[in-house]
């Protein structure tokens, strides 16, 4: 107890002399009390509550015994307060400072084929929840000139963002009659060439210059990398830095076009805190375009098996999203739908709604997650699914093209992967692609 009080006094003194350090009292209260600490499942990485003592809440794997031996999991030292944190903590248990990217667990920890099945990338790995919010916490963000009374009705989870440079966007594209929307699950696996992968995604952004971008699985570190990129300055972001740093991962919308509002709607049934993120933008000639994105529910309930795909929550969310968006005349809903036509059934399209890929390229498979063509995923069990989609409903626009992007390996970038085959361990040297998913690029034009 004396040690705890001394450390608390040190932290309080440290925080008073440094405006960049915020001490979380709830973290300090549990300091030095192992029985009150959360624990991370070795199999699925889900962070279980202290009350979950015997087995993981998600995959039901038994809790690994704590050990003080040299074989105990590695730790990382907080750069703010030097506290040694478990390697899979995203932020410091004492002062809540975020973990540096290079301090995350090494590749061998994440590719132990005996204890962890990473066969399906973002679908099952890692299976972590977002922060949960009540289903009625939809937030509509108003323009700056609205009254402060209306703007203060709810805390702002998403806010209208200006360019990083502070200048107004001069390349809004409002005079154009055609527009591009990019959807990309960027993969929140931060130990595998994170900066090079995000730079490759940024290169695709600069190459195609989409008017609106829908990102999924953005982590605070990925958000930082994007924010420091040269292309960021021409976009307005649906997620503020404050909110980005408070969540383990999230979806976001970026827009070059003038933004009328950003909003989000948590799904009523989500176990993983999934939500619908909506941007209402001014396209051209007074036409309003609504662009929405989401990362629909991963397979539930636990424990997931390598070939399990169906999720009743996801099917309900797909219908819920369409019902929320159908009141708008022009809608693009793009994202990681986690959809499996075999088990989930046909995507629930209502009258007037189309699946862009099915409409324009009906004879092409269109797998956006493919463990065979994406050589970065070599060694995983075969999984080939069209998880990512654009679902559209238009009155004033038409679809002109839809393509996959990010299908090429990053030149000169390789990584080592350990694969256990029967009792033999093989070392694979594999290329690195921007993500475990391919991105989707949609082009639309005014009728």
C-alpha positions in Angstrom: 0.0 0.0 0.0 2.9 2.4 0.8 4.3 1.7 -2.6 1.0 2.4 -4.3 0.6 5.7 -2.5 4.1 6.8 -3.3 3.7 6.0 -6.9 0.4 7.9 -7.1 2.1 10.9 -5.6 4.9 10.6 -8.2 2.3 10.4 -11.0 0.3 13.4 -9.7 3.5 15.5 -9.5 4.6 14.3 -12.9 1.2 15.2 -14.4 1.1 18.6 -12.8 4.4 19.5 -14.5 3.5 18.0 -17.9 0.3 19.0 -19.7 0.6 16.1 -22.1 0.1 13.4 -19.4 -3.4 12.6 -18.2 -3.7 10.3 -15.2 -6.7 7.9 -15.2 -7.8 7.5 -11.5 -9.6 4.3 -12.4 -6.3 2.8 -13.5 -4.4 4.0 -10.4 -7.0 2.4 -8.2 -6.2 -1.0 -9.5 -2.5 -0.6 -9.5 -0.7 -3.3 -7.7 -3.8 -5.4 -7.2 -3.5 -8.3 -9.6 -6.9 -9.8 -8.8 -8.5 -6.5 -10.0 -6.8 -6.5 -13.4 -8.2 -7.4 -16.8 -6.5 -10.2 -18.7 -6.0 -10.8 -22.4 -6.9 -14.1 -23.9 -3.9 -15.9 -25.5 -6.1 -17.3 -28.3 -8.3 -14.5 -29.5 -6.6 -11.4 -27.8 -10.0 -10.3 -26.3 -9.4 -8.3 -23.1 -11.5 -9.9 -20.4 -12.9 -8.2 -17.4 -11.5 -9.0 -13.9 -14.7 -11.0 -13.1 -13.9 -13.3 -16.0 -11.6 -15.7 -14.1 -11.8 -19.1 -15.6 -12.3 -18.7 -19.4 -12.4 -16.1 -22.1 -15.8 -14.4 -22.6 -15.4 -14.6 -26.4 -13.7 -17.9 -27.3 -14.1 -19.8 -24.0 -10.4 -20.5 -23.9 -9.1 -21.1 -20.3 -7.3 -18.2 -18.7 -3.5 -18.7 -18.9 -1.9 -18.9 -15.4 0.2 -15.9 -14.3 3.8 -16.7 -14.0 6.8 -14.8 -12.7 9.3 -16.9 -14.6 11.3 -15.7 -17.6 8.7 -17.2 -19.9 6.1 -14.7 -18.9 4.7 -12.5 -21.7 6.9 -9.5 -22.7 6.1 -6.0 -21.5 6.6 -2.5 -22.9 7.7 0.5 -20.9 5.5 3.6 -21.0 7.4 6.5 -22.4 5.5 8.9 -20.1 5.7 7.2 -16.7 7.9 4.1 -17.4 5.4 1.7 -16.0 5.8 -1.8 -17.5 2.6 -2.9 -19.3 1.6 -6.2 -20.7 2.6 -6.4 -24.4 -1.0 -6.5 -25.6 -2.2 -3.4 -23.8 -3.0 -0.7 -26.2 -2.4 2.0 -23.6 -0.6 2.4 -20.2 -2.5 1.0 -17.2 -1.3 3.9 -15.1 -1.4 7.0 -17.1 -3.4 5.9 -20.3 -0.6 6.9 -22.7 -0.9 4.9 -25.9 1.6 2.2 -26.7 4.2 3.0 -29.3 3.7 0.9 -32.5 7.1 -0.8 -32.2 6.4 -2.0 -28.6 3.6 -4.2 -29.8 3.9 -8.0 -29.7 6.3 -9.5 -32.2 5.3 -11.5 -35.2 6.0 -14.9 -33.7 3.6 -14.2 -30.8 0.8 -13.6 -33.3 1.5 -16.5 -35.6 1.6 -19.3 -33.2 -0.5 -21.7 -35.2 -0.8 -24.1 -32.3 -2.7 -21.7 -30.1 -4.0 -19.1 -32.5 -5.9 -19.4 -35.8 -5.2 -16.3 -37.9 -6.7 -17.9 -41.0 -9.2 -15.2 -41.7 -7.5 -12.0 -40.9 -10.0 -9.2 -39.9 -12.9 -11.6 -39.8 -11.6 -13.4 -36.7 -8.2 -11.9 -35.9 -8.0 -10.3 -33.5 -11.5 -10.5 -32.1 -11.7 -7.4 -30.0 -14.7 -5.3 -29.1 -15.1 -1.6 -29.8 -16.3 0.6 -27.0 -20.1 0.0 -26.6 -22.6 2.8 -26.7 -26.3 2.7 -26.4 -28.3 2.2 -29.5 -30.1 5.6 -29.2 -26.8 7.5 -29.0 -27.0 8.6 -32.6 -25.1 11.9 -33.0 -25.9 14.5 -35.6 -23.1 17.1 -36.0 -24.3 20.5 -37.0 -22.5 23.1 -39.0 -20.5 25.7 -37.0 -23.1 28.5 -37.6 -25.9 26.6 -35.9 -27.0 27.8 -32.5 -24.9 26.7 -29.5 -28.1 25.4 -27.9 -28.7 22.8 -30.6 -25.0 22.0 -30.8 -24.7 21.2 -27.2 -27.6 18.7 -27.0 -25.2 15.7 -27.0 -21.4 15.3 -26.5 -19.8 15.3 -30.0 -18.5 11.8 -30.9 -17.8 12.9 -34.4 -17.2 16.5 -35.5 -16.8 18.5 -38.6 -13.1 18.8 -39.2 -11.3 21.4 -41.2 -8.1 20.9 -43.2 -5.0 20.2 -41.1 -3.4 23.3 -42.7 -6.4 25.4 -41.7 -7.1 26.4 -45.3 -10.4 25.8 -47.0 -10.5 22.9 -49.4 -10.1 24.4 -52.9 -10.3 21.0 -54.7 -13.8 20.2 -53.6 -14.9 18.8 -57.0 -18.3 20.5 -56.8 -18.0 21.5 -60.5 -17.5 17.9 -61.6 -20.2 15.6 -62.8 -18.5 12.4 -61.6 -17.2 11.3 -58.3 -15.1 8.5 -56.7 -15.7 6.8 -53.4 -13.0 4.5 -51.9 -13.8 1.9 -49.2 -10.9 0.1 -47.5 -10.5 -2.1 -44.4 -7.0 -1.0 -43.5 -6.3 -3.9 -41.1 -5.6 -3.0 -37.5 -2.7 -5.5 -37.2 0.0 -3.0 -36.1 3.0 -5.3 -35.8 3.2 -6.1 -39.5 4.9 -3.2 -41.3 2.3 -0.7 -40.2 3.9 2.5 -41.5 4.8 0.9 -44.9 1.3 -0.5 -45.3 -0.4 2.8 -44.4 1.9 4.6 -46.8 0.9 2.2 -49.5 -2.7 3.0 -48.8 -1.9 6.7 -48.8 -0.3 6.2 -52.2 -3.5 4.7 -53.5 -5.4 7.7 -52.2 -3.1 10.0 -54.0 -3.2 7.9 -57.2 -7.0 7.7 -57.4 -7.9 10.9 -55.6 -11.3 9.8 -54.3 -13.8 12.4 -53.3 -15.0 10.4 -50.3 -13.1 7.7 -48.4 -14.6 5.1 -46.1 -12.0 3.5 -43.8 -12.6 0.6 -41.5 -10.4 -0.8 -38.7 -8.6 2.5 -38.1 -6.7 2.4 -34.8 -5.3 5.5 -33.0 -1.9 4.8 -34.4 -3.2 4.5 -38.0 -5.2 7.7 -37.5 -1.9 9.4 -36.5 -0.1 8.1 -39.6 -2.9 9.2 -41.9 -3.2 12.6 -40.2 0.5 13.3 -40.9 0.3 12.3 -44.5 0.4 15.0 -47.2 -3.0 13.9 -48.7 -4.9 14.4 -45.4 -5.1 18.2 -45.7 -7.7 18.2 -48.5 -10.1 16.0 -46.6 -12.6 16.7 -43.8 -12.7 13.9 -41.2 -15.7 12.5 -39.4 -13.5 11.6 -36.4 -11.8 14.1 -34.2 -8.4 13.3 -32.6 -10.0 13.3 -29.2 -12.4 10.5 -30.2 -9.8 8.6 -32.3 -7.5 8.3 -29.2 -10.3 7.0 -27.0 -11.3 4.0 -29.1 -9.4 0.7 -29.9 -10.5 0.9 -33.5 -13.3 2.5 -35.5 -14.7 3.4 -38.9 -14.4 6.9 -40.4 -15.4 9.0 -43.4 -13.2 11.5 -45.2 -14.6 14.0 -47.7 -13.2 16.5 -50.2 -16.7 17.6 -51.0 -18.5 20.2 -48.8 -19.9 18.4 -45.7 -23.4 19.2 -44.5 -23.1 16.8 -41.6 -21.4 13.8 -40.1 -23.4 11.4 -37.9 -23.2 7.9 -36.5 -25.8 5.4 -35.4 -24.8 2.5 -33.2 -26.5 -0.7 -34.2 -29.1 -1.9 -31.7 -27.9 -5.5 -31.5 -24.1 -5.2 -31.8 -22.0 -7.3 -29.4 -18.8 -5.7 -30.7 -19.9 -2.0 -30.7 -20.4 -1.8 -34.4 -22.1 1.3 -35.9 -23.2 3.1 -39.1 -21.1 6.2 -39.9 -22.9 8.6 -42.2 -21.6 11.7 -44.2 -24.0 14.0 -46.0 -22.1 15.9 -48.6 -22.9 18.4 -51.4 -22.0 16.7 -54.7 -23.0 19.0 -57.5 -25.8 21.2 -58.9 -27.5 21.2 -55.5 -27.6 17.4 -55.3 -26.9 15.9 -51.9 -25.1 12.6 -51.6 -25.1 10.4 -48.5 -22.1 8.2 -48.1 -22.2 5.7 -45.2 -19.7 3.0 -44.0 -19.7 0.3 -41.4 -17.9 -2.8 -40.3 -20.7 -5.2 -39.8 -20.6 -7.8 -37.0 -17.9 -10.5 -37.1 -19.1 -14.1 -36.6 -20.9 -14.5 -33.2 -21.4 -16.0 -30.8 -18.0 -17.4 -29.6 -16.1 -19.5 -29.9 -15.5 -19.0 -33.7 -14.3 -21.8 -35.8 -12.2 -21.3 -38.9 -15.0 -21.9 -41.3 -17.8 -20.2 -39.2 -19.2 -17.2 -41.1 -22.8 -16.7 -40.2 -23.8 -14.0 -37.8 -27.5 -13.3 -37.1 -26.4 -9.9 -35.7 -24.8 -9.0 -39.1 -27.9 -9.9 -41.0 -30.0 -7.7 -38.7 -27.5 -4.8 -39.1 -27.6 -5.0 -42.9 -31.4 -4.5 -42.8 -31.1 -1.8 -40.1 -28.6 0.1 -42.2 -30.8 0.1 -45.3 -33.9 1.1 -43.3 -31.9 4.1 -41.9 -30.6 5.2 -45.2 -33.5 4.7 -47.5 -35.1 8.0 -46.7 -32.3 9.7 -48.7 -32.6 9.9 -52.5 -28.9 9.3 -53.2 -26.9 6.9 -51.1 -23.7 5.0 -51.2 -23.2 2.4 -48.4 -19.7 0.9 -48.6 -17.6 -1.0 -46.2 -16.6 -4.3 -44.7 -19.9 -6.1 -44.6 -18.3 -9.4 -43.6 -21.0 -10.8 -45.9 -21.1 -14.5 -46.9 -23.8 -15.2 -49.4 -23.7 -18.9 -48.7 -24.6 -18.6 -45.0 -26.1 -15.2 -44.7 -28.2 -15.4 -47.8 -28.6 -12.7 -50.5 -27.7 -9.3 -49.3 -31.0 -7.7 -48.2 -31.5 -5.2 -51.0 -34.8 -3.3 -51.1 -36.5 -1.9 -54.1 -34.3 0.5 -56.0 -31.1 -0.7 -54.2 -28.2 -2.4 -56.1 -25.0 -4.1 -55.3 -22.5 -2.2 -57.5 -20.2 -5.2 -58.2 -23.1 -7.5 -59.1 -24.6 -4.9 -61.3 -21.5 -4.0 -63.3 -19.5 -7.2 -63.1 -21.9 -10.0 -62.6 -19.6 -12.6 -64.2 -16.7 -11.8 -61.9 -16.2 -13.3 -58.5 -14.9 -10.2 -56.8 -13.4 -11.7 -53.7 -12.0 -8.9 -51.6 -10.6 -11.3 -49.0 -8.6 -14.1 -50.7 -6.0 -16.1 -48.9 -4.8 -17.5 -52.3 -4.4 -14.3 -54.4 -3.2 -12.2 -51.4 0.2 -13.8 -50.9 0.7 -12.0 -47.6 -1.9 -14.5 -46.2 0.0 -17.6 -47.5 -0.1 -20.4 -44.9 -3.7 -19.6 -43.8 -6.6 -21.9 -44.5 -8.3 -21.1 -47.8 -10.9 -18.4 -47.4 -12.2 -16.5 -50.4 -15.2 -14.1 -49.8 -16.6 -10.9 -51.2 -16.7 -9.3 -47.7 -16.4 -5.7 -48.9 -19.2 -4.2 -51.0 -20.9 -1.0 -52.3 -24.7 -0.9 -51.9 -26.3 2.0 -53.7 -29.6 3.7 -54.2 -29.8 6.7 -56.6 -32.2 9.2 -57.9 -29.8 11.6 -59.5 -26.7 9.5 -60.1 -25.6 6.3 -61.8 -22.8 3.9 -61.3 -20.1 4.1 -63.9 -17.4 1.7 -62.6 -16.3 -0.4 -59.6 -12.9 -1.9 -59.1 -10.6 -3.5 -56.5 -7.4 -1.7 -55.5 -4.4 -2.6 -53.3 -3.9 -6.0 -54.9 -0.2 -5.6 -55.5 2.6 -6.3 -53.0 4.6 -3.4 -51.7 7.9 -3.4 -53.6 10.8 -4.6 -51.6 8.9 -5.3 -48.4 8.9 -8.8 -47.0 8.1 -10.5 -43.6 8.8 -13.8 -42.0 6.0 -16.0 -40.9 6.2 -19.1 -38.8 3.9 -21.9 -39.9 3.4 -25.1 -38.0 2.7 -28.1 -40.3 2.0 -31.2 -38.3 5.0 -31.2 -36.0 7.3 -29.3 -38.3 7.9 -25.6 -38.1 8.4 -23.9 -41.4 9.7 -20.3 -41.9 7.9 -18.5 -44.7 9.2 -15.3 -46.3 6.2 -13.5 -47.7 5.4 -10.3 -49.5 3.5 -7.5 -47.8 0.3 -6.0 -49.2 -1.4 -2.8 -47.9 -4.0 -4.8 -46.1 -5.5 -8.3 -45.7 -8.5 -7.0 -47.6 -8.5 -5.4 -51.0 -10.0 -1.9 -51.3 -13.0 -1.0 -53.4 -13.2 2.0 -55.7 -16.6 3.2 -56.9 -17.2 5.8 -59.6 -20.5 7.5 -60.0 -21.8 10.3 -62.3 -24.8 12.6 -62.5 -27.5 11.2 -64.8 
